[in-house]
Amino acid sequence: MSRNSCVEFKGSKEGIIIHFDGSVDFNNLKTQLICKIEAGKHFFNGARVVDFIGRVLTEDEKNEIKEIIHNSYGMVILEKKEENPIRLTEKKAFEGIEEGNTKFLRATVRSGQKINYPGNVVIIGDVNPGAEVVAEGNILVMGAMRGFAHAGSSGNERAFVAAYCLQPTQLRIAEIIARSPDHDTIKPIVPELAIIKDHTVVIEPYLPNK
């Protein structure tokens, strides 16, 4: 996606999905968004927006986008319906460890951003200190994990956290918290895997041929 097309509109059965380029400054994204809506103002008036994808938006950024597209241009934002509270109390721990719903993010998760997903989470990028990633399934980071990671958040102790560089500020699997190292960490030369062994979270090199 070029800088001139850092905001794209994609159609779906439910309405419009707005794709934001995760590598572009937020102020530039807002400017590009306004320019594109202005160019097709009559088309977008009353249009239904069902989702924002691409960039991981903070709550403040989401609110700014909603302010622009709804209050300024009359676009209708369809909020996702919450699951029935009664059903939530009956829901079992996520069991899809080898498969199941997976959220892919191609972006760096910055300080203050929070990802929470009822499945597996795969991040193609880094997770910076101050960021949080919570998943009912596994967490896989194709970069450095330096923030807060909580896999198996619904209680599944078979979940894992894996990263090319696993140096989180805190790491949890199910309800078990990993103990911080007693010495300075050394940058690993192979990917690392955090799993539960004997009721303790352990971090070990990922060696697929072992």
C-alpha positions as CSV (number, residue, x, y, z in Angstrom):
1,M,0.0,0.0,0.0
2,S,1.6,3.3,-1.1
3,R,1.5,6.4,1.0
4,N,-1.1,7.9,-1.3
5,S,-3.4,4.9,-0.6
6,C,-2.7,4.4,3.0
7,V,-6.5,4.3,3.6
8,E,-8.6,1.9,1.5
9,F,-12.3,1.1,1.6
10,K,-13.3,-2.5,1.1
11,G,-16.9,-3.6,0.5
12,S,-18.6,-6.5,2.3
13,K,-22.2,-7.9,2.7
14,E,-22.6,-6.0,5.9
15,G,-21.1,-2.7,4.8
16,I,-17.7,-1.0,4.4
17,I,-14.4,-2.1,6.0
18,I,-11.8,0.6,6.3
19,H,-8.2,-0.6,5.9
20,F,-5.5,1.6,7.5
21,D,-1.8,1.2,6.7
22,G,0.0,0.3,10.0
23,S,3.3,1.9,8.9
24,V,1.9,5.4,8.4
25,D,1.6,8.2,11.0
26,F,-1.9,8.4,12.4
27,N,-2.2,12.1,11.5
28,N,-1.4,11.3,7.9
29,L,-4.0,8.5,8.0
30,K,-6.7,11.0,9.2
31,T,-5.8,13.4,6.4
32,Q,-5.9,10.7,3.8
33,L,-9.3,9.5,5.2
34,I,-10.8,12.9,5.0
35,C,-9.6,13.5,1.5
36,K,-11.0,10.2,0.2
37,I,-14.4,10.8,1.9
38,E,-14.5,14.3,0.6
39,A,-13.9,13.1,-2.9
40,G,-16.9,10.7,-2.7
41,K,-19.0,12.6,-0.1
42,H,-22.3,11.8,-1.7
43,F,-21.5,8.1,-2.0
44,F,-20.3,7.8,1.6
45,N,-23.2,9.7,3.2
46,G,-25.2,7.2,5.2
47,A,-22.8,4.3,4.3
48,R,-22.4,1.6,7.0
49,V,-19.0,1.0,8.4
50,V,-18.5,-2.5,10.0
51,D,-14.8,-2.7,10.9
52,F,-11.4,-1.1,10.9
53,I,-8.5,-3.4,9.9
54,G,-4.8,-3.2,9.2
55,R,-3.5,-0.8,11.8
56,V,-4.0,-1.6,15.5
57,L,-5.9,1.5,16.7
58,T,-5.9,2.7,20.3
59,E,-9.3,3.6,21.8
60,D,-8.5,7.3,21.4
61,E,-7.6,6.8,17.8
62,K,-10.8,4.8,17.2
63,N,-12.9,7.6,18.8
64,E,-11.2,10.2,16.5
65,I,-12.0,8.1,13.4
66,K,-15.6,7.6,14.5
67,E,-15.9,11.4,15.2
68,I,-14.8,12.1,11.6
69,I,-16.8,9.5,9.7
70,H,-20.0,9.8,11.7
71,N,-20.4,13.4,13.0
72,S,-18.7,15.1,10.0
73,Y,-19.8,12.8,7.1
74,G,-22.9,11.0,8.4
75,M,-21.5,7.5,8.0
76,V,-23.2,4.8,10.2
77,I,-20.9,2.8,12.5
78,L,-22.2,-0.7,13.2
79,E,-20.9,-1.8,16.6
80,K,-20.2,-5.5,17.1
81,K,-22.8,-7.1,19.3
82,E,-21.5,-8.5,22.6
83,E,-22.0,-12.2,23.2
84,N,-24.9,-13.1,25.4
85,P,-23.7,-12.8,29.1
86,I,-25.5,-16.1,30.0
87,R,-23.6,-17.8,27.2
88,L,-20.3,-16.3,28.4
89,T,-20.7,-17.9,31.8
90,E,-21.2,-21.3,30.1
91,K,-18.3,-21.0,27.7
92,K,-15.5,-23.5,28.2
93,A,-11.8,-22.7,28.0
94,F,-10.6,-22.3,24.5
95,E,-9.5,-25.7,23.2
96,G,-8.2,-24.9,19.7
97,I,-4.5,-25.0,20.5
98,E,-3.5,-26.7,17.2
99,E,-6.1,-25.0,15.2
100,G,-9.1,-22.6,15.5
101,N,-9.8,-18.9,15.1
102,T,-6.6,-16.9,14.6
103,K,-6.1,-13.1,14.5
104,F,-3.2,-11.9,12.3
105,L,-1.7,-8.5,12.8
106,R,0.9,-7.1,10.5
107,A,2.1,-4.2,12.6
108,T,4.1,-3.3,15.6
109,V,2.0,-3.2,18.8
110,R,3.1,0.0,20.5
111,S,3.0,1.0,24.2
112,G,-0.5,1.6,25.4
113,Q,-2.1,-0.7,22.8
114,K,-4.0,-3.8,23.9
115,I,-4.9,-6.9,21.9
116,N,-7.5,-9.3,23.3
117,Y,-8.8,-12.1,21.2
118,P,-10.8,-15.3,21.9
119,G,-8.4,-17.5,19.9
120,N,-4.8,-17.5,18.6
121,V,-2.9,-14.3,17.9
122,V,-0.1,-14.0,15.3
123,I,1.8,-10.7,15.2
124,I,4.1,-10.1,12.3
125,G,6.1,-7.4,14.0
126,D,7.3,-6.5,17.4
127,V,5.4,-6.0,20.7
128,N,6.9,-3.0,22.5
129,P,7.1,-2.5,26.3
130,G,3.9,-1.2,27.6
131,A,1.8,-3.1,25.1
132,E,-0.5,-6.0,26.0
133,V,-1.4,-9.2,24.1
134,V,-4.0,-11.5,25.6
135,A,-5.3,-14.6,23.8
136,E,-7.4,-17.6,24.8
137,G,-5.2,-19.6,22.5
138,N,-1.6,-19.3,21.6
139,I,0.5,-16.2,21.0
140,L,3.1,-16.1,18.2
141,V,5.2,-13.0,17.6
142,M,7.3,-12.9,14.4
143,G,9.6,-10.4,16.1
144,A,10.4,-9.3,19.6
145,M,8.0,-9.7,22.4
146,R,8.9,-7.1,25.0
147,G,5.4,-6.3,26.4
148,F,2.8,-8.2,28.4
149,A,1.8,-11.6,27.1
150,H,-1.0,-13.8,28.4
151,A,-1.8,-17.0,26.5
152,G,-4.5,-19.4,27.4
153,S,-6.4,-16.6,29.2
154,S,-9.5,-18.7,29.6
155,G,-7.6,-21.3,31.6
156,N,-6.0,-23.5,28.9
157,E,-2.6,-24.6,30.3
158,R,-1.7,-26.2,26.9
159,A,-1.3,-22.8,25.3
160,F,2.1,-21.4,24.5
161,V,3.9,-18.1,23.7
162,A,6.5,-18.1,21.0
163,A,8.7,-15.3,19.6
164,Y,12.0,-14.7,17.8
165,C,13.0,-12.7,20.8
166,L,11.1,-13.5,24.0
167,Q,11.8,-10.8,26.6
168,P,8.4,-9.8,28.0
169,T,7.8,-7.5,30.9
170,Q,5.4,-10.2,32.2
171,L,4.3,-13.5,30.8
172,R,1.4,-15.6,31.8
173,I,-0.1,-18.9,30.6
174,A,-3.5,-19.6,32.0
175,E,-3.2,-18.5,35.6
176,I,0.5,-19.2,35.9
177,I,2.9,-16.3,35.8
178,A,6.5,-16.8,34.6
179,R,9.2,-15.8,37.1
180,S,11.5,-13.0,36.1
181,P,15.1,-14.0,35.4
182,D,17.6,-13.3,38.2
183,H,20.3,-12.1,35.7
184,D,20.4,-9.9,32.6
185,T,18.9,-11.6,29.6
186,I,21.0,-12.4,26.6
187,K,19.5,-11.9,23.1
188,P,18.7,-15.4,21.8
189,I,20.1,-16.7,18.6
190,V,17.0,-19.0,17.9
191,P,13.3,-18.5,18.5
192,E,12.0,-19.2,22.0
193,L,8.9,-21.0,23.3
194,A,7.2,-20.5,26.7
195,I,5.1,-23.4,27.9
196,I,3.9,-24.9,31.2
197,K,5.9,-27.8,32.6
198,D,5.2,-29.2,36.1
199,H,2.9,-26.3,36.9
200,T,5.6,-23.8,36.0
201,V,6.1,-21.5,33.0
202,V,9.4,-22.3,31.4
203,I,11.1,-20.6,28.4
204,E,13.2,-22.7,26.2
205,P,14.8,-22.5,22.7
206,Y,12.5,-23.7,19.9
207,L,14.3,-26.5,18.2
208,P,12.0,-28.2,15.7
209,N,14.3,-31.1,15.1
210,K,14.7,-31.9,18.8
